[in-house]
Each structure stands twice: as structure tokens, then as C-alpha cells.
Amino acid sequence: MKRGWKIAGLSVLVVAIVLLLVFLRAIRVPKPQIESAVGKPAPDFTLKDQDGRDFTLSSLRGSPVLLIFYRGYW
Amino acid sequence: MGQLREFAQHKADFDRINTKIVALSVDDVAHAREAWEKAAHRQFPVLSDPGAKVIREYGLLHADGHDGQDIAIRTTIYIDASGREVWRRVSDSVIDVPKVKEVLARIQATK
């Protein structure tokens, strides 16, 4: 009997996870204002880094850069 | 945050192809530092763009994207050594997160 409840519980959990993934997949984010800028100079900028120091993108000129825009740390 | 964590874990792969990683978001410096320590594991700079000025300049603003706050659309942009954009990968849903393997393959394909 206990085994039956376990299986039922697991099944509900799996279905819930699948539904959650489908729901999250369905939440679209807006289209970017610029979809592609291939071949164009990446806009240079200076921002504060994790230590509060200025960081300028062009200081990395001479090396390829992977720029990661993330949603935020919360 | 799993995204930054995964890229931090594979930093050596990017070093091998001489590619620098830089992350940025609307987080203030305190939160950027937290992300740098706990997710990026101090492997690459994590920048703070609290007014989304740079995010707007790159055309990647998600207005009211989180609790009424403007945030960035999750995106990776590959810039070549001369400073030109080679490609950008823009996520189209909240669970669309680029994987390191996919990004490395795309970088290799453009070399």
C-alpha cells in the first residue's frame, strides 16, 4: 500500500514538473530592440565591476570577448 | 545564476581559445559582487549597469522584466579581437539558457 502511495506521489511530482517547464517555456521574453549587429563595432562602455572599479570594454581589444547579459542576481 | 556558474566552471576552455568572458546586468555593485563570488566564482568580471544604459545601447532591454524593474534580455554576444560583433544569441523564453558546449561550438565555427 505504501509503495502505491509513493508511486502516486512521484507521478504527481513528475507531472507538476513537466507542467511547470511547459509554463516557463511559454513565458516569452520580448524581442530585442536590436536583433543583430553582426560586423558592427560593439558599443564601447565603462561600468563598475564587482569591486566598484571602472571596467572599459575596449581594454580587452586584441582578444575576443564573450559578453554575457544576465537577468540579475536575486 | 546557473548560467554564470557553468561558464565559470569552463573558464579554462575559453582561456584556451583566448576568449575573455565579461558578464553584466542591472544589478548594483553589491549584487554584482555576490554574483561574482557565488556564481562566477571570481573567474571573470561581473559588471553593474543599474540604469540599464549599456543594456539599452545594445538593444537588449526587457522593460518591467522583474518585479516592475527593467532588466536585460538574457543574451550572449561574441565580439572579435578588433571589437566587432560576430554573433549574438538572444534567449526567447525565461528558461532558454545558452549552454557552454553550444557557445564554444559556435565560436569555433566562426574561426
N, CA and C atoms of all chains as a GROMACS GRO file, in nm:
protein
  555
    1MET      N    1   0.083  -0.120   0.000
    1MET     CA    2   0.000   0.000   0.000
    1MET      C    3   0.087   0.126   0.000
    2LYS      N    4   0.190   0.120   0.091
    2LYS     CA    5   0.281   0.235   0.098
    2LYS      C    6   0.347   0.261  -0.036
    3ARG      N    7   0.384   0.152  -0.103
    3ARG     CA    8   0.451   0.162  -0.233
    3ARG      C    9   0.360   0.233  -0.335
    4GLY      N   10   0.234   0.198  -0.327
    4GLY     CA   11   0.136   0.258  -0.417
    4GLY      C   12   0.130   0.410  -0.399
    5TRP      N   13   0.130   0.453  -0.273
    5TRP     CA   14   0.125   0.597  -0.246
    5TRP      C   15   0.250   0.666  -0.297
    6LYS      N   16   0.364   0.596  -0.279
    6LYS     CA   17   0.492   0.652  -0.327
    6LYS      C   18   0.488   0.674  -0.477
    7ILE      N   19   0.440   0.573  -0.547
    7ILE     CA   20   0.433   0.582  -0.694
    7ILE      C   21   0.338   0.694  -0.734
    8ALA      N   22   0.225   0.701  -0.664
    8ALA     CA   23   0.128   0.806  -0.696
    8ALA      C   24   0.190   0.944  -0.672
    9GLY      N   25   0.259   0.957  -0.558
    9GLY     CA   26   0.323   1.085  -0.524
    9GLY      C   27   0.426   1.126  -0.627
   10LEU      N   28   0.508   1.028  -0.666
   10LEU     CA   29   0.611   1.055  -0.766
   10LEU      C   30   0.550   1.097  -0.900
   11SER      N   31   0.442   1.028  -0.935
   11SER     CA   32   0.375   1.059  -1.062
   11SER      C   33   0.324   1.203  -1.062
   12VAL      N   34   0.263   1.242  -0.949
   12VAL     CA   35   0.211   1.379  -0.938
   12VAL      C   36   0.326   1.478  -0.950
   13LEU      N   37   0.438   1.445  -0.885
   13LEU     CA   38   0.555   1.534  -0.888
   13LEU      C   39   0.607   1.551  -1.030
   14VAL      N   40   0.618   1.439  -1.101
   14VAL     CA   41   0.670   1.443  -1.239
   14VAL      C   42   0.577   1.527  -1.327
   15VAL      N   43   0.447   1.504  -1.312
   15VAL     CA   44   0.350   1.580  -1.392
   15VAL      C   45   0.362   1.730  -1.359
   16ALA      N   46   0.378   1.760  -1.230
   16ALA     CA   47   0.388   1.901  -1.188
   16ALA      C   48   0.512   1.965  -1.248
   17ILE      N   49   0.624   1.893  -1.248
   17ILE     CA   50   0.748   1.947  -1.303
   17ILE      C   51   0.733   1.972  -1.453
   18VAL      N   52   0.674   1.874  -1.522
   18VAL     CA   53   0.654   1.889  -1.667
   18VAL      C   54   0.566   2.010  -1.697
   19LEU      N   55   0.458   2.024  -1.619
   19LEU     CA   56   0.368   2.137  -1.641
   19LEU      C   57   0.438   2.270  -1.614
   20LEU      N   58   0.523   2.271  -1.510
   20LEU     CA   59   0.598   2.392  -1.477
   20LEU      C   60   0.692   2.430  -1.591
   21LEU      N   61   0.761   2.330  -1.646
   21LEU     CA   62   0.853   2.357  -1.757
   21LEU      C   63   0.779   2.409  -1.879
   22VAL      N   64   0.664   2.348  -1.907
   22VAL     CA   65   0.583   2.393  -2.022
   22VAL      C   66   0.539   2.537  -2.000
   23PHE      N   67   0.499   2.567  -1.876
   23PHE     CA   68   0.454   2.703  -1.841
   23PHE      C   69   0.569   2.803  -1.859
   24LEU      N   70   0.686   2.768  -1.805
   24LEU     CA   71   0.801   2.859  -1.814
   24LEU      C   72   0.844   2.879  -1.959
   25ARG      N   73   0.837   2.771  -2.035
   25ARG     CA   74   0.874   2.778  -2.177
   25ARG      C   75   0.780   2.874  -2.250
   26ALA      N   76   0.656   2.874  -2.202
   26ALA     CA   77   0.555   2.957  -2.270
   26ALA      C   78   0.570   3.105  -2.237
   27ILE      N   79   0.642   3.136  -2.127
   27ILE     CA   80   0.662   3.276  -2.092
   27ILE      C   81   0.770   3.333  -2.184
   28ARG      N   82   0.726   3.401  -2.283
   28ARG     CA   83   0.822   3.455  -2.381
   28ARG      C   84   0.879   3.585  -2.328
   29VAL      N   85   1.001   3.611  -2.366
   29VAL     CA   86   1.057   3.741  -2.333
   29VAL      C   87   1.042   3.828  -2.458
   30PRO      N   88   1.041   3.959  -2.443
   30PRO     CA   89   1.021   4.043  -2.561
   30PRO      C   90   1.135   4.029  -2.661
   31LYS      N   91   1.106   4.063  -2.783
   31LYS     CA   92   1.213   4.061  -2.884
   31LYS      C   93   1.310   4.175  -2.854
   32PRO      N   94   1.439   4.152  -2.879
   32PRO     CA   95   1.535   4.260  -2.852
   32PRO      C   96   1.513   4.376  -2.947
   33GLN      N   97   1.549   4.495  -2.904
   33GLN     CA   98   1.536   4.613  -2.989
   33GLN      C   99   1.637   4.605  -3.104
   34ILE      N  100   1.748   4.536  -3.080
   34ILE     CA  101   1.847   4.510  -3.186
   34ILE      C  102   1.867   4.359  -3.193
   35GLU      N  103   1.823   4.296  -3.302
   35GLU     CA  104   1.833   4.150  -3.311
   35GLU      C  105   1.971   4.106  -3.355
   36SER      N  106   2.036   4.189  -3.436
   36SER     CA  107   2.169   4.155  -3.484
   36SER      C  108   2.248   4.281  -3.515
   37ALA      N  109   2.375   4.275  -3.481
   37ALA     CA  110   2.462   4.388  -3.516
   37ALA      C  111   2.591   4.329  -3.571
   38VAL      N  112   2.577   4.219  -3.644
   38VAL     CA  113   2.693   4.147  -3.697
   38VAL      C  114   2.779   4.238  -3.784
   39GLY      N  115   2.907   4.236  -3.755
   39GLY     CA  116   3.002   4.316  -3.834
   39GLY      C  117   3.018   4.458  -3.786
   40LYS      N  118   2.929   4.499  -3.697
   40LYS     CA  119   2.937   4.638  -3.648
   40LYS      C  120   3.023   4.643  -3.522
   41PRO      N  121   3.090   4.756  -3.499
   41PRO     CA  122   3.168   4.769  -3.376
   41PRO      C  123   3.075   4.759  -3.253
   42ALA      N  124   3.113   4.675  -3.159
   42ALA     CA  125   3.034   4.665  -3.036
   42ALA      C  126   3.049   4.798  -2.960
   43PRO      N  127   2.938   4.858  -2.919
   43PRO     CA  128   2.948   4.986  -2.847
   43PRO      C  129   3.040   4.974  -2.726
   44ASP      N  130   3.133   5.068  -2.718
   44ASP     CA  131   3.223   5.065  -2.603
   44ASP      C  132   3.150   5.121  -2.481
   45PHE      N  133   3.192   5.080  -2.364
   45PHE     CA  134   3.129   5.131  -2.242
   45PHE      C  135   3.226   5.117  -2.126
   46THR      N  136   3.196   5.193  -2.022
   46THR     CA  137   3.267   5.180  -1.895
   46THR      C  138   3.163   5.160  -1.786
   47LEU      N  139   3.175   5.053  -1.711
   47LEU     CA  140   3.084   5.024  -1.600
   47LEU      C  141   3.165   4.986  -1.477
   48LYS      N  142   3.101   4.990  -1.362
   48LYS     CA  143   3.167   4.947  -1.239
   48LYS      C  144   3.170   4.793  -1.236
   49ASP      N  145   3.285   4.741  -1.193
   49ASP     CA  146   3.291   4.595  -1.177
   49ASP      C  147   3.252   4.557  -1.034
   50GLN      N  148   3.270   4.431  -1.001
   50GLN     CA  149   3.229   4.380  -0.869
   50GLN      C  150   3.303   4.444  -0.753
   51ASP      N  151   3.415   4.510  -0.783
   51ASP     CA  152   3.491   4.580  -0.678
   51ASP      C  153   3.464   4.730  -0.677
   52GLY      N  154   3.374   4.774  -0.765
   52GLY     CA  155   3.343   4.916  -0.772
   52GLY      C  156   3.442   4.993  -0.857
   53ARG      N  157   3.526   4.919  -0.928
   53ARG     CA  158   3.625   4.986  -1.015
   53ARG      C  159   3.571   4.996  -1.157
   54ASP      N  160   3.620   5.100  -1.228
   54ASP     CA  161   3.578   5.116  -1.367
   54ASP      C  162   3.634   5.004  -1.454
   55PHE      N  163   3.548   4.952  -1.539
   55PHE     CA  164   3.590   4.849  -1.634
   55PHE      C  165   3.544   4.896  -1.773
   56THR      N  166   3.638   4.904  -1.865
   56THR     CA  167   3.606   4.951  -2.000
   56THR      C  168   3.622   4.836  -2.100
   57LEU      N  169   3.518   4.814  -2.178
   57LEU     CA  170   3.520   4.702  -2.272
   57LEU      C  171   3.641   4.706  -2.364
   58SER      N  172   3.672   4.825  -2.416
   58SER     CA  173   3.781   4.834  -2.514
   58SER      C  174   3.918   4.802  -2.454
   59SER      N  175   3.926   4.789  -2.321
   59SER     CA  176   4.053   4.750  -2.260
   59SER      C  177   4.088   4.606  -2.297
   60LEU      N  178   3.990   4.532  -2.348
   60LEU     CA  179   4.014   4.392  -2.388
   60LEU      C  180   4.044   4.380  -2.537
   61ARG      N  181   4.047   4.495  -2.608
   61ARG     CA  182   4.076   4.493  -2.752
   61ARG      C  183   4.203   4.413  -2.779
   62GLY      N  184   4.197   4.327  -2.879
   62GLY     CA  185   4.310   4.238  -2.907
   62GLY      C  186   4.276   4.094  -2.870
   63SER      N  187   4.172   4.077  -2.790
   63SER     CA  188   4.122   3.942  -2.756
   63SER      C  189   3.973   3.937  -2.788
   64PRO      N  190   3.927   3.821  -2.835
   64PRO     CA  191   3.782   3.807  -2.850
   64PRO      C  192   3.716   3.811  -2.712
   65VAL      N  193   3.592   3.856  -2.711
   65VAL     CA  194   3.520   3.870  -2.583
   65VAL      C  195   3.383   3.804  -2.595
   66LEU      N  196   3.347   3.731  -2.491
   66LEU     CA  197   3.210   3.680  -2.481
   66LEU      C  198   3.140   3.765  -2.376
   67LEU      N  199   3.043   3.842  -2.423
   67LEU     CA  200   2.970   3.933  -2.335
   67LEU      C  201   2.840   3.865  -2.294
   68ILE      N  202   2.825   3.844  -2.164
   68ILE     CA  203   2.706   3.773  -2.115
   68ILE      C  204   2.613   3.872  -2.046
   69PHE      N  205   2.496   3.893  -2.104
   69PHE     CA  206   2.393   3.974  -2.038
   69PHE      C  207   2.305   3.878  -1.961
   70TYR      N  208   2.303   3.892  -1.827
   70TYR     CA  209   2.217   3.802  -1.749
   70TYR      C  210   2.106   3.883  -1.682
   71ARG      N  211   2.006   3.811  -1.634
   71ARG     CA  212   1.884   3.878  -1.587
   71ARG      C  213   1.900   3.945  -1.452
   72GLY      N  214   1.998   3.902  -1.374
   72GLY     CA  215   2.020   3.963  -1.242
   72GLY      C  216   2.035   3.857  -1.135
   73TYR      N  217   2.095   3.899  -1.025
   73TYR     CA  218   2.121   3.806  -0.916
   73TYR      C  219   2.018   3.830  -0.806
   74TRP      N  220   1.920   3.742  -0.794
   74TRP     CA  221   1.819   3.757  -0.689
   74TRP      C  222   1.780   3.622  -0.635
   75MET      N  223   2.121   3.195  -1.237
   75MET     CA  224   2.262   3.205  -1.197
   75MET      C  225   2.343   3.083  -1.241
   76GLY      N  226   2.269   2.979  -1.273
   76GLY     CA  227   2.336   2.859  -1.321
   76GLY      C  228   2.420   2.887  -1.445
   77GLN      N  229   2.375   2.985  -1.520
   77GLN     CA  230   2.446   3.021  -1.643
   77GLN      C  231   2.587   3.070  -1.611
   78LEU      N  232   2.599   3.165  -1.516
   78LEU     CA  233   2.732   3.216  -1.482
   78LEU      C  234   2.817   3.105  -1.420
   79ARG      N  235   2.751   3.021  -1.340
   79ARG     CA  236   2.824   2.911  -1.275
   79ARG      C  237   2.884   2.818  -1.380
   80GLU      N  238   2.805   2.784  -1.480
   80GLU     CA  239   2.852   2.690  -1.583
   80GLU      C  240   2.970   2.750  -1.662
   81PHE      N  241   2.958   2.879  -1.695
   81PHE     CA  242   3.067   2.942  -1.770
   81PHE      C  243   3.194   2.952  -1.683
   82ALA      N  244   3.175   2.975  -1.553
   82ALA     CA  245   3.291   2.981  -1.463
   82ALA      C  246   3.361   2.846  -1.457
   83GLN      N  247   3.280   2.740  -1.453
   83GLN     CA  248   3.338   2.606  -1.445
   83GLN      C  249   3.419   2.570  -1.570
   84HIS      N  250   3.385   2.634  -1.681
   84HIS     CA  251   3.453   2.602  -1.807
   84HIS      C  252   3.544   2.717  -1.853
   85LYS      N  253   3.586   2.799  -1.759
   85LYS     CA  254   3.670   2.915  -1.794
   85LYS      C  255   3.795   2.871  -1.871
   86ALA      N  256   3.854   2.759  -1.831
   86ALA     CA  257   3.977   2.712  -1.896
   86ALA      C  258   3.955   2.688  -2.046
   87ASP      N  259   3.836   2.643  -2.082
   87ASP     CA  260   3.806   2.618  -2.224
   87ASP      C  261   3.810   2.750  -2.302
   88PHE      N  262   3.764   2.856  -2.238
   88PHE     CA  263   3.765   2.987  -2.305
   88PHE      C  264   3.906   3.046  -2.306
   89ASP      N  265   3.983   3.018  -2.199
   89ASP     CA  266   4.123   3.063  -2.197
   89ASP      C  267   4.199   3.002  -2.314
   90ARG      N  268   4.170   2.875  -2.341
   90ARG     CA  269   4.241   2.803  -2.449
   90ARG      C  270   4.220   2.869  -2.585
   91ILE      N  271   4.106   2.931  -2.602
   91ILE     CA  272   4.081   2.999  -2.731
   91ILE      C  273   4.092   3.150  -2.714
   92ASN      N  274   4.162   3.189  -2.606
   92ASN     CA  275   4.195   3.330  -2.584
   92ASN      C  276   4.073   3.421  -2.580
   93THR      N  277   3.963   3.367  -2.530
   93THR     CA  278   3.840   3.447  -2.524
   93THR      C  279   3.812   3.492  -2.381
   94LYS      N  280   3.796   3.622  -2.365
   94LYS     CA  281   3.766   3.678  -2.232
   94LYS      C  282   3.615   3.677  -2.211
   95ILE      N  283   3.577   3.644  -2.090
   95ILE     CA  284   3.434   3.646  -2.055
   95ILE      C  285   3.407   3.767  -1.967
   96VAL      N  286   3.298   3.837  -1.998
   96VAL     CA  287   3.254   3.950  -1.916
   96VAL      C  288   3.102   3.938  -1.901
   97ALA      N  289   3.053   3.949  -1.777
   97ALA     CA  290   2.908   3.940  -1.754
   97ALA      C  291   2.858   4.076  -1.705
   98LEU      N  292   2.733   4.106  -1.739
   98LEU     CA  293   2.674   4.231  -1.687
   98LEU      C  294   2.524   4.218  -1.673
   99SER      N  295   2.471   4.298  -1.581
   99SER     CA  296   2.326   4.302  -1.558
   99SER      C  297   2.292   4.436  -1.494
  100VAL      N  298   2.165   4.452  -1.458
  100VAL     CA  299   2.123   4.576  -1.392
  100VAL      C  300   2.155   4.574  -1.243
  101ASP      N  301   2.212   4.466  -1.195
  101ASP     CA  302   2.245   4.457  -1.052
  101ASP      C  303   2.332   4.574  -1.008
  102ASP      N  304   2.314   4.618  -0.884
  102ASP     CA  305   2.407   4.717  -0.830
  102ASP      C  306   2.539   4.646  -0.797
  103VAL      N  307   2.638   4.724  -0.757
  103VAL     CA  308   2.771   4.666  -0.736
  103VAL      C  309   2.767   4.556  -0.629
  104ALA      N  310   2.689   4.578  -0.524
  104ALA     CA  311   2.684   4.478  -0.416
  104ALA      C  312   2.632   4.344  -0.467
  105HIS      N  313   2.526   4.349  -0.548
  105HIS     CA  314   2.472   4.224  -0.603
  105HIS      C  315   2.565   4.164  -0.709
  106ALA      N  316   2.630   4.253  -0.786
  106ALA     CA  317   2.726   4.204  -0.886
  106ALA      C  318   2.839   4.130  -0.814
  107ARG      N  319   2.879   4.183  -0.700
  107ARG     CA  320   2.986   4.118  -0.624
  107ARG      C  321   2.940   3.981  -0.572
  108GLU      N  322   2.816   3.976  -0.530
  108GLU     CA  323   2.762   3.848  -0.481
  108GLU      C  324   2.759   3.746  -0.595
  109ALA      N  325   2.715   3.792  -0.713
  109ALA     CA  326   2.713   3.703  -0.830
  109ALA      C  327   2.855   3.660  -0.866
  110TRP      N  328   2.948   3.753  -0.855
  110TRP     CA  329   3.088   3.726  -0.889
  110TRP      C  330   3.146   3.618  -0.796
  111GLU      N  331   3.112   3.630  -0.667
  111GLU     CA  332   3.166   3.534  -0.570
  111GLU      C  333   3.094   3.399  -0.576
  112LYS      N  334   2.960   3.405  -0.575
  112LYS     CA  335   2.885   3.281  -0.559
  112LYS      C  336   2.852   3.208  -0.688
  113ALA      N  337   2.843   3.283  -0.798
  113ALA     CA  338   2.807   3.217  -0.925
  113ALA      C  339   2.926   3.214  -1.022
  114ALA      N  340   2.991   3.327  -1.038
  114ALA     CA  341   3.103   3.332  -1.133
  114ALA      C  342   3.233   3.281  -1.069
  115HIS      N  343   3.227   3.255  -0.941
  115HIS     CA  344   3.343   3.200  -0.868
  115HIS      C  345   3.472   3.277  -0.898
  116ARG      N  346   3.457   3.411  -0.909
  116ARG     CA  347   3.572   3.503  -0.928
  116ARG      C  348   3.651   3.474  -1.055
  117GLN      N  349   3.587   3.411  -1.152
  117GLN     CA  350   3.658   3.370  -1.273
  117GLN      C  351   3.660   3.476  -1.382
  118PHE      N  352   3.563   3.566  -1.379
  118PHE     CA  353   3.558   3.672  -1.482
  118PHE      C  354   3.484   3.792  -1.423
  119PRO      N  355   3.506   3.911  -1.480
  119PRO     CA  356   3.441   4.031  -1.425
  119PRO      C  357   3.288   4.025  -1.436
  120VAL      N  358   3.224   4.076  -1.333
  120VAL     CA  359   3.077   4.088  -1.334
  120VAL      C  360   3.047   4.236  -1.312
  121LEU      N  361   2.987   4.297  -1.414
  121LEU     CA  362   2.969   4.442  -1.415
  121LEU      C  363   2.827   4.483  -1.375
  122SER      N  364   2.820   4.606  -1.330
  122SER     CA  365   2.694   4.660  -1.281
  122SER      C  366   2.643   4.771  -1.373
  123ASP      N  367   2.522   4.752  -1.427
  123ASP     CA  368   2.461   4.852  -1.515
  123ASP      C  369   2.322   4.886  -1.459
  124PRO      N  370   2.318   4.949  -1.340
  124PRO     CA  371   2.190   4.967  -1.270
  124PRO      C  372   2.087   5.052  -1.344
  125GLY      N  373   2.131   5.140  -1.431
  125GLY     CA  374   2.035   5.220  -1.508
  125GLY      C  375   2.004   5.159  -1.643
  126ALA      N  376   2.060   5.040  -1.669
  126ALA     CA  377   2.042   4.968  -1.797
  126ALA      C  378   2.087   5.052  -1.917
  127LYS      N  379   2.179   5.143  -1.895
  127LYS     CA  380   2.224   5.231  -2.004
  127LYS      C  381   2.291   5.150  -2.116
  128VAL      N  382   2.383   5.062  -2.076
  128VAL     CA  383   2.455   4.980  -2.174
  128VAL      C  384   2.361   4.876  -2.234
  129ILE      N  385   2.276   4.820  -2.149
  129ILE     CA  386   2.179   4.720  -2.197
  129ILE      C  387   2.091   4.780  -2.308
  130ARG      N  388   2.048   4.905  -2.286
  130ARG     CA  389   1.968   4.975  -2.388
  130ARG      C  390   2.050   4.997  -2.515
  131GLU      N  391   2.176   5.036  -2.496
  131GLU     CA  392   2.262   5.065  -2.612
  131GLU      C  393   2.280   4.942  -2.699
  132TYR      N  394   2.279   4.826  -2.635
  132TYR     CA  395   2.292   4.701  -2.710
  132TYR      C  396   2.155   4.648  -2.757
  133GLY      N  397   2.050   4.723  -2.726
  133GLY     CA  398   1.916   4.685  -2.772
  133GLY      C  399   1.863   4.561  -2.706
  134LEU      N  400   1.892   4.544  -2.575
  134LEU     CA  401   1.856   4.420  -2.508
  134LEU      C  402   1.774   4.443  -2.382
  135LEU      N  403   1.691   4.546  -2.385
  135LEU     CA  404   1.615   4.580  -2.265
  135LEU      C  405   1.486   4.497  -2.255
  136HIS      N  406   1.465   4.439  -2.141
  136HIS     CA  407   1.337   4.375  -2.109
  136HIS      C  408   1.269   4.467  -2.007
  137ALA      N  409   1.184   4.558  -2.060
  137ALA     CA  410   1.119   4.656  -1.972
  137ALA      C  411   1.026   4.584  -1.874
  138ASP      N  412   1.029   4.627  -1.750
  138ASP     CA  413   0.947   4.565  -1.644
  138ASP      C  414   0.967   4.414  -1.639
  139GLY      N  415   1.089   4.371  -1.659
  139GLY     CA  416   1.113   4.227  -1.669
  139GLY      C  417   1.112   4.151  -1.538
  140HIS      N  418   1.133   4.225  -1.428
  140HIS     CA  419   1.134   4.155  -1.298
  140HIS      C  420   1.084   4.249  -1.189
  141ASP      N  421   0.968   4.217  -1.135
  141ASP     CA  422   0.909   4.300  -1.028
  141ASP      C  423   0.902   4.447  -1.066
  142GLY      N  424   0.864   4.475  -1.189
  142GLY     CA  425   0.849   4.613  -1.233
  142GLY      C  426   0.981   4.682  -1.267
  143GLN      N  427   1.089   4.606  -1.256
  143GLN     CA  428   1.221   4.665  -1.284
  143GLN      C  429   1.266   4.625  -1.425
  144ASP      N  430   1.330   4.720  -1.493
  144ASP     CA  431   1.388   4.688  -1.624
  144ASP      C  432   1.510   4.599  -1.605
  145ILE      N  433   1.521   4.495  -1.686
  145ILE     CA  434   1.637   4.406  -1.679
  145ILE      C  435   1.686   4.379  -1.821
  146ALA      N  436   1.791   4.299  -1.831
  146ALA     CA  437   1.843   4.262  -1.964
  146ALA      C  438   1.773   4.136  -2.015
  147ILE      N  439   1.756   4.129  -2.145
  147ILE     CA  440   1.715   4.003  -2.207
  147ILE      C  441   1.840   3.914  -2.206
  148ARG      N  442   1.824   3.791  -2.158
  148ARG     CA  443   1.943   3.704  -2.147
  148ARG      C  444   2.003   3.683  -2.287
  149THR      N  445   2.129   3.724  -2.300
  149THR     CA  446   2.194   3.724  -2.433
  149THR      C  447   2.343   3.699  -2.418
  150THR      N  448   2.401   3.629  -2.514
  150THR     CA  449   2.547   3.622  -2.521
  150THR      C  450   2.589   3.682  -2.655
  151ILE      N  451   2.692   3.765  -2.649
  151ILE     CA  452   2.742   3.829  -2.771
  151ILE      C  453   2.890   3.797  -2.784
  152TYR      N  454   2.927   3.750  -2.901
  152TYR     CA  455   3.068   3.721  -2.927
  152TYR      C  456   3.126   3.835  -3.008
  153ILE      N  457   3.233   3.893  -2.953
  153ILE     CA  458   3.298   4.010  -3.016
  153ILE      C  459   3.441   3.969  -3.054
  154ASP      N  460   3.480   3.999  -3.176
  154ASP     CA  461   3.614   3.956  -3.218
  154ASP      C  462   3.723   4.048  -3.163
  155ALA      N  463   3.848   4.013  -3.191
  155ALA     CA  464   3.961   4.086  -3.131
  155ALA      C  465   3.966   4.233  -3.174
  156SER      N  466   3.901   4.264  -3.288
  156SER     CA  467   3.901   4.403  -3.334
  156SER      C  468   3.784   4.482  -3.274
  157GLY      N  469   3.700   4.414  -3.196
  157GLY     CA  470   3.590   4.485  -3.131
  157GLY      C  471   3.459   4.482  -3.210
  158ARG      N  472   3.452   4.395  -3.312
  158ARG     CA  473   3.328   4.388  -3.390
  158ARG      C  474   3.242   4.269  -3.345
  159GLU      N  475   3.112   4.290  -3.350
  159GLU     CA  476   3.020   4.183  -3.310
  159GLU      C  477   3.020   4.074  -3.417
  160VAL      N  478   3.039   3.949  -3.374
  160VAL     CA  479   3.041   3.837  -3.469
  160VAL      C  480   2.904   3.768  -3.470
  161TRP      N  481   2.848   3.748  -3.353
  161TRP     CA  482   2.711   3.695  -3.343
  161TRP      C  483   2.654   3.726  -3.206
  162ARG      N  484   2.523   3.718  -3.199
  162ARG     CA  485   2.458   3.728  -3.069
  162ARG      C  486   2.350   3.620  -3.058
  163ARG      N  487   2.338   3.567  -2.939
  163ARG     CA  488   2.235   3.465  -2.915
  163ARG      C  489   2.141   3.520  -2.809
  164VAL      N  490   2.018   3.541  -2.850
  164VAL     CA  491   1.919   3.602  -2.761
  164VAL      C  492   1.820   3.496  -2.716
  165SER      N  493   1.802   3.483  -2.586
  165SER     CA  494   1.707   3.384  -2.534
  165SER      C  495   1.564   3.429  -2.562
  166ASP      N  496   1.479   3.332  -2.597
  166ASP     CA  497   1.342   3.370  -2.630
  166ASP      C  498   1.241   3.332  -2.522
  167SER      N  499   1.289   3.271  -2.413
  167SER     CA  500   1.199   3.244  -2.300
  167SER      C  501   1.282   3.244  -2.173
  168VAL      N  502   1.215   3.244  -2.059
  168VAL     CA  503   1.290   3.256  -1.934
  168VAL      C  504   1.374   3.133  -1.904
  169ILE      N  505   1.340   3.021  -1.964
  169ILE     CA  506   1.422   2.902  -1.937
  169ILE      C  507   1.517   2.869  -2.052
  170ASP      N  508   1.525   2.958  -2.149
  170ASP     CA  509   1.619   2.938  -2.260
  170ASP      C  510   1.755   2.994  -2.218
  171VAL      N  511   1.842   2.904  -2.173
  171VAL     CA  512   1.973   2.945  -2.122
  171VAL      C  513   2.082   2.884  -2.210
  172PRO      N  514   2.171   2.967  -2.266
  172PRO     CA  515   2.275   2.910  -2.352
  172PRO      C  516   2.370   2.820  -2.274
  173LYS      N  517   2.408   2.711  -2.335
  173LYS     CA  518   2.500   2.617  -2.272
  173LYS      C  519   2.642   2.642  -2.323
  174VAL      N  520   2.739   2.614  -2.237
  174VAL     CA  521   2.880   2.635  -2.274
  174VAL      C  522   2.915   2.560  -2.401
  175LYS      N  523   2.872   2.434  -2.408
  175LYS     CA  524   2.907   2.350  -2.523
  175LYS      C  525   2.860   2.416  -2.654
  176GLU      N  526   2.739   2.466  -2.650
  176GLU     CA  527   2.680   2.531  -2.768
  176GLU      C  528   2.759   2.658  -2.804
  177VAL      N  529   2.794   2.736  -2.703
  177VAL     CA  530   2.866   2.861  -2.727
  177VAL      C  531   3.006   2.833  -2.782
  178LEU      N  532   3.074   2.735  -2.722
  178LEU     CA  533   3.208   2.702  -2.771
  178LEU      C  534   3.204   2.655  -2.917
  179ALA      N  535   3.105   2.573  -2.948
  179ALA     CA  536   3.091   2.522  -3.086
  179ALA      C  537   3.069   2.638  -3.182
  180ARG      N  538   2.989   2.734  -3.138
  180ARG     CA  539   2.959   2.848  -3.226
  180ARG      C  540   3.082   2.936  -3.245
  181ILE      N  541   3.160   2.950  -3.139
  181ILE     CA  542   3.284   3.028  -3.152
  181ILE      C  543   3.379   2.959  -3.248
  182GLN      N  544   3.395   2.827  -3.229
  182GLN     CA  545   3.485   2.750  -3.317
  182GLN      C  546   3.442   2.761  -3.462
  183ALA      N  547   3.311   2.759  -3.485
  183ALA     CA  548   3.259   2.764  -3.622
  183ALA      C  549   3.288   2.898  -3.689
  184THR      N  550   3.312   3.001  -3.611
  184THR     CA  551   3.335   3.132  -3.672
  184THR      C  552   3.483   3.163  -3.687
  185LYS      N  553   3.568   3.070  -3.644
  185LYS     CA  554   3.713   3.096  -3.652
  185LYS      C  555   3.766   3.061  -3.791
   0.00000   0.00000   0.00000
